[in-house]
Amino acid sequence: MAMVAGAALFCAVSTASADCFLSGSTITCMAPGTNGYADAAGDNLTLTVQPGTTVVDNGLSAIELRNGNLVTNNGAITAGDNAAGILLNNDNTIQNNATISAGADGAGISAGNRNAATNSGTITIGDGASGYGIALGLTSTVFNSGTITVGQSATGIAIGANTALPVSNSFTNSGSINIGNFGIGVIITNNHRALNSGTISTGNFGTGLQAFDNNIVTNTGTITVGTNGSGIQFRGTGSVLDNFGTIRATGGAFSIDACSCSAVSNAFNNKAGGTLDGYMNVDGIGNTVTNSGLVTISDPGTPLIGYPTFLITNQSGAGAGNSFIQTTSGTLALRMDNAGLVDNLSADAITARGTLKIVIQQQLYANTTFSGTGVGLTPYGAGTLGNTIASGFDHYVASSPFFTVTPIYDSGDSTNYTGLSFRLDRLGFGSAPGATHNQTAVGNVLEAGYSTGLTGALATFYANLLSANSLGVLDQLSGAGTA
């Protein structure tokens, strides 16, 4: 991959500048000088950029050494377009405690194989698909507790493959990784243990984390992507996501994505307390989505399209299907509008347990509304593979206390069906279960003025009331607490 051949992208300059001083095996870069240090044959050296020092590139890199070095930046390293802040080959240790910046198609840290990079400072890179915050080759590790910001089409962190799955994490982010449009937050190739406990955010058409073969990815932090992006994308075989945090995709983007490009036998596990927020696209063969947390769409800019909101299917039509499994602790939240248009989850095989929640929109609803199919088997799953769904969800609820939800099984049998739709019944504002005396009194007054034909401010008022998530809204309207 081009990203791991960084050392080959920049020509060698074998003379050191006068601003970085070599004494034995120690190189010290200090103010007031600004020139860097370039020794393409430099091995087993210790280089330190002192605080208050600014080191600039020579057109190719600001710091260049070869193998087995320890490089620590406590100052400021700057490089222009198509240049690297720190350029190394193999078996190096890099620690950035301060700032590194590079221009378009530049790199903050670029190195070959068996390197370890730690960033607790700030790395900033311009636009360009050849730009990287940190790019390391095979059998390397990256630990980021600082801030990495890259421009359009660039990549925050890229790490080459390991020969086997390591015992400990080869990528850890507890800091912040910020990516422009069309960029990628993190690329891990094969055999990595990756942990994000910080934040990864991309613009439109970006990818939060992209992985290839046999990786274990754990998210306890937040990953956010813009329109037409993917939060987590698996592009190979045998990777596992364990999500305890939040993966949010806005504007119609995917929270999780398995491409048709050879995504095989991957597992997306949304653990208890985890949230997958946005569309899903799980293609490929034999992939599984297991939800023990929350699957939802909270972004008002994500269109309510019905089918396919959450699509988990082998689109090639050959080989094992893709499965959705919801456990007893899981919640699948589907938006439903006043015309019955509902978010749709379609999979080749479905295990339905836990809670199905209908999310009420800010609209005026009739007393009874029927939806289209909200949960169903794909034609490949039902037709080719002959699957059925063997149980209903354990609980059917609405996000608003003013509605009840009734499941409708296409076969009439909750133990053997292929599609599930819903009947949504509106309750009178004074008839909600569990209401206090005060809430009932306020609700009865409001009920007398309700109609689906309302317009203007009154329509907005009642739409907001219907989409409220607790009866406390009635107390707020009365100016009283519970009574």
Long-range contacts (C-beta under 8 A, 24 or more apart in sequence): 1-158, 1-160, 1-189, 2-130, 3-132, 3-135, 3-155, 3-158, 3-160, 3-187, 4-112, 4-113, 4-135, 4-136, 4-137, 4-138, 4-158, 4-160, 5-112, 5-137, 6-84, 6-87, 6-107, 6-110, 6-111, 6-112, 6-132, 6-135, 6-137, 7-87, 7-88, 7-89, 7-110, 7-111, 7-112, 9-110, 10-60, 10-61, 10-64, 10-83, 10-84, 10-87, 10-110, 11-60, 12-38, 12-40, 12-41, 12-64, 13-38, 13-40, 13-58, 13-60, 13-64, 14-38, 14-39, 14-40, 14-41, 15-39, 17-58, 19-55, 20-47, 20-55, 29-53, 29-55, 29-63, 29-75, 31-75, 36-61, 36-62, 36-63, 36-64, 36-77, 37-63, 37-64, 37-65, 38-63, 38-64, 39-64, 39-65, 39-66, 40-64, 40-65, 40-66, 41-66, 42-66, 42-69, 43-67, 43-68, 43-69, 44-68, 44-69, 45-69, 45-70, 46-70, 46-72, 47-71, 47-72, 48-72, 48-73, 48-74, 49-73, 49-74, 49-75, 49-76, 49-77, 49-98, 50-74, 50-75, 51-75, 51-98, 54-78, 57-83, 57-84, 57-85, 57-102, 59-83, 60-84, 60-87, 61-85, 61-86, 61-87, 62-86, 63-87, 64-88, 65-89, 65-92, 66-90, 67-91, 67-92, 68-92, 69-93, 70-95, 71-95, 72-96, 72-97, 73-97, 73-98, 73-99, 73-100, 73-121, 74-98, 75-99, 76-100, 76-101, 77-101, 78-102, 79-103, 79-106, 79-107, 80-106, 81-105, 81-106, 81-126, 81-128, 82-106, 82-130, 83-107, 84-108, 84-109, 84-110, 85-109, 85-123, 86-110, 86-111, 87-111, 88-112, 88-115, 90-114, 90-115, 90-137, 91-115, 92-116, 93-117, 94-118, 95-120, 96-120, 96-121, 96-123, 96-146, 97-121, 98-122, 99-123, 99-124, 100-124, 101-125, 102-126, 102-131, 104-128, 104-131, 104-151, 105-129, 105-130, 105-131, 105-154, 106-131, 107-131, 107-132, 107-133, 107-134, 107-135, 108-132, 108-133, 108-134, 108-148, 109-133, 109-134, 109-135, 109-136, 110-135, 111-135, 111-136, 111-137, 111-140, 112-136, 112-137, 113-137, 113-138, 113-139, 113-140, 113-160, 114-138, 114-139, 114-140, 115-140, 115-141, 116-140, 116-141, 116-142, 116-143, 117-141, 117-142, 117-143, 118-142, 118-143, 118-144, 118-145, 119-143, 119-144, 119-145, 119-146, 119-148, 119-175, 120-145, 120-146, 120-175, 121-146, 121-147, 122-146, 122-147, 122-148, 122-149, 123-147, 123-148, 123-149, 124-148, 124-149, 124-150, 125-149, 125-150, 125-151, 125-154, 126-150, 126-151, 126-154, 127-151, 127-152, 127-153, 127-154, 127-180, 128-152, 128-153, 128-154, 129-153, 129-154, 129-182, 130-154, 131-155, 132-156, 132-157, 132-158, 133-157, 133-177, 134-158, 136-160, 138-162, 138-163, 139-163, 140-170, 141-169, 141-170, 141-171, 142-170, 142-171, 142-172, 143-171, 143-172, 144-172, 144-173, 144-174, 144-175, 144-177, 144-198, 145-173, 145-174, 145-175, 145-198, 146-175, 146-176, 147-175, 147-176, 147-177, 147-178, 148-175, 148-176, 148-177, 148-178, 149-177, 149-178, 149-179, 150-178, 150-179, 150-180, 150-183, 151-180, 151-183, 152-180, 152-181, 152-182, 152-183, 152-203, 153-180, 153-181, 153-182, 153-183, 154-179, 154-180, 154-183, 155-179, 155-183, 155-184, 155-185, 155-186, 155-187, 156-183, 156-184, 156-185, 156-186, 156-200, 157-185, 157-186, 157-187, 158-184, 158-186, 158-187, 159-187, 159-188, 159-189, 159-192, 160-189, 161-189, 161-190, 161-191, 161-212, 162-190, 162-191, 162-192, 163-191, 164-191, 165-191, 165-192, 165-193, 165-214, 165-215, 165-216, 166-191, 166-192, 166-193, 168-193, 169-193, 169-194, 169-195, 170-194, 171-195, 172-196, 172-197, 173-197, 173-198, 173-200, 173-221, 174-198, 174-221, 175-199, 176-201, 177-201, 179-203, 179-206, 180-206, 181-205, 181-206, 181-226, 182-206, 183-207, 184-210, 185-209, 185-223, 186-210, 187-211, 188-212, 188-215, 188-217, 189-213, 190-214, 190-215, 190-236, 191-215, 192-216, 192-217, 193-218, 194-218, 195-219, 195-220, 196-220, 196-221, 196-223, 196-245, 197-221, 197-245, 198-222, 199-223, 199-224, 200-224, 201-225, 202-226, 202-229, 203-229, 204-228, 204-229, 204-251, 205-229, 207-231, 207-233, 207-257, 208-232, 208-233, 208-247, 209-233, 210-235, 211-235, 211-236, 211-239, 212-236, 212-239, 213-237, 213-238, 213-239, 214-238, 214-239, 215-239, 215-240, 216-240, 216-242, 217-241, 217-242, 218-242, 218-243, 218-244, 219-243, 219-244, 219-245, 219-247, 219-274, 220-244, 220-245, 221-245, 221-246, 222-246, 222-247, 222-248, 223-247, 223-248, 224-248, 224-249, 224-250, 225-249, 225-250, 225-253, 225-254, 225-278, 226-250, 226-251, 226-253, 227-251, 227-252, 227-253, 228-252, 228-253, 229-253, 229-254, 230-254, 230-256, 230-257, 230-281, 231-255, 231-256, 231-257, 231-276, 231-278, 232-256, 232-257, 232-268, 233-257, 233-258, 233-259, 234-258, 234-259, 234-263, 234-266, 234-268, 234-287, 235-259, 235-261, 235-262, 235-263, 236-262, 236-263, 236-264, 236-266, 237-262, 237-263, 237-264, 237-265, 237-266, 238-264, 238-265, 238-266, 239-266, 239-267, 240-266, 240-267, 240-269, 241-266, 241-267, 241-268, 241-269, 242-269, 242-271, 243-268, 243-269, 243-270, 243-271, 243-274, 243-275, 243-276, 243-293, 244-271, 244-272, 244-273, 244-274, 244-293, 245-274, 245-275, 246-274, 246-275, 246-277, 247-275, 247-276, 247-277, 247-278, 248-275, 248-277, 248-278, 248-298, 248-299, 249-277, 249-278, 249-279, 249-299, 249-302, 250-278, 250-299, 250-301, 250-302, 251-299, 251-301, 251-302, 252-279, 252-301, 252-302, 252-303, 253-278, 253-279, 253-302, 254-278, 254-279, 254-280, 254-281, 255-279, 255-280, 256-280, 256-281, 256-282, 256-289, 257-281, 257-282, 258-282, 258-283, 258-284, 258-287, 258-322, 259-283, 259-284, 260-284, 260-315, 260-316, 263-287, 270-294, 270-295, 270-330, 272-329, 278-302, 279-309, 279-310, 279-311, 280-309, 280-310, 280-311, 280-312, 281-311, 282-311, 282-312, 282-313, 282-322, 283-313, 283-314, 283-315, 283-316, 283-322, 284-314, 284-322, 285-314, 285-316, 285-318, 285-319, 285-320, 285-322, 286-314, 286-319, 286-320, 286-321, 286-322, 287-312, 287-322, 287-323, 288-322, 288-323, 288-324, 288-325, 289-322, 289-323, 289-324, 289-325, 289-347, 290-325, 290-326, 290-327, 291-324, 291-325, 291-326, 291-327, 291-330, 291-331, 291-332, 291-354, 292-326, 292-327, 292-329, 292-330, 292-354, 293-329, 293-330, 293-331, 294-330, 294-331, 294-333, 295-330, 295-331, 295-332, 295-333, 295-345, 296-331, 296-333, 296-359, 297-333, 297-335, 297-343, 304-335, 304-337, 304-341, 304-342, 304-343, 304-361, 306-341, 306-342, 306-343, 306-344, 306-372, 307-344, 307-346, 307-372, 307-373, 308-344, 308-346, 309-334, 309-343, 309-344, 309-345, 310-343, 310-344, 310-345, 310-346, 310-347, 311-346, 311-347, 312-345, 312-346, 312-347, 312-348, 313-346, 313-347, 313-348, 313-378, 313-380, 313-381, 314-348, 314-380, 315-380, 317-380, 317-384, 321-347, 321-348, 321-349, 321-378, 321-380, 321-381, 321-385, 321-387, 322-347, 322-348, 322-349, 323-347, 323-348, 323-349, 323-350, 323-351, 324-349, 324-350, 324-351, 325-350, 325-351, 326-351, 326-352, 326-353, 326-354, 326-393, 327-353, 327-354, 328-353, 328-354, 328-394, 329-354, 330-354, 330-355, 331-355, 331-356, 331-357, 332-356, 332-357, 332-375, 332-393, 333-357, 333-358, 333-359, 333-399, 334-358, 334-359, 334-374, 334-375, 335-359, 335-361, 336-360, 336-361, 336-369, 336-371, 336-374, 336-422, 336-424, 337-361, 337-363, 338-363, 338-364, 338-365, 338-366, 338-369, 338-452, 339-369, 340-369, 340-370, 340-371, 340-372, 341-371, 341-372, 342-371, 342-372, 342-373, 342-374, 342-421, 342-422, 343-374, 344-372, 344-373, 344-374, 344-375, 344-376, 345-374, 345-375, 345-376, 346-375, 346-376, 346-377, 346-378, 347-377, 347-378, 347-381, 348-377, 348-378, 348-380, 348-381, 348-385, 348-387, 349-377, 349-381, 349-385, 349-387, 350-375, 350-376, 350-377, 350-381, 350-387, 350-389, 351-389, 351-390, 351-391, 352-389, 352-391, 352-392, 352-393, 352-420, 353-391, 353-393, 353-394, 354-393, 354-394, 354-395, 355-393, 355-394, 355-395, 355-396, 355-397, 356-393, 356-395, 356-396, 356-397, 356-405, 356-407, 357-397, 357-398, 357-399, 358-396, 358-397, 358-398, 358-399, 358-403, 358-405, 358-422, 358-424, 359-398, 359-399, 360-398, 360-399, 360-400, 360-402, 360-403, 360-466, 360-467, 361-467, 362-460, 362-463, 362-464, 362-466, 362-467, 363-463, 363-466, 363-467, 364-451, 364-452, 364-454, 364-459, 364-462, 364-463, 364-466, 365-403, 365-424, 365-426, 365-452, 365-466, 366-426, 366-452, 367-425, 367-426, 368-423, 368-424, 368-425, 368-426, 369-423, 369-424, 369-426, 370-408, 370-421, 370-422, 370-423, 370-424, 371-421, 371-422, 371-423, 371-424, 372-421, 373-410, 373-419, 373-420, 373-421, 374-420, 374-421, 374-422, 375-419, 375-420, 376-410, 376-418, 376-419, 376-420, 377-418, 377-419, 382-418, 387-418, 388-416, 388-417, 388-418, 389-416, 389-417, 389-418, 389-420, 390-415, 390-416, 391-415, 392-420, 396-422, 398-424, 399-467, 399-469, 400-466, 400-467, 400-468, 400-469, 401-427, 401-432, 401-433, 401-434, 401-468, 401-469, 401-470, 401-471, 402-426, 402-427, 402-429, 402-432, 402-465, 402-466, 402-468, 403-427, 403-466, 426-466, 429-465, 429-474, 432-471, 434-471, 435-471, 435-474, 436-471, 436-475, 436-482, 436-483, 437-483, 438-474, 438-475, 438-478, 438-480, 438-482, 438-483, 439-471, 439-474, 439-475, 439-482, 441-478, 442-474, 442-475, 442-477, 442-478, 443-474, 446-474, 446-477
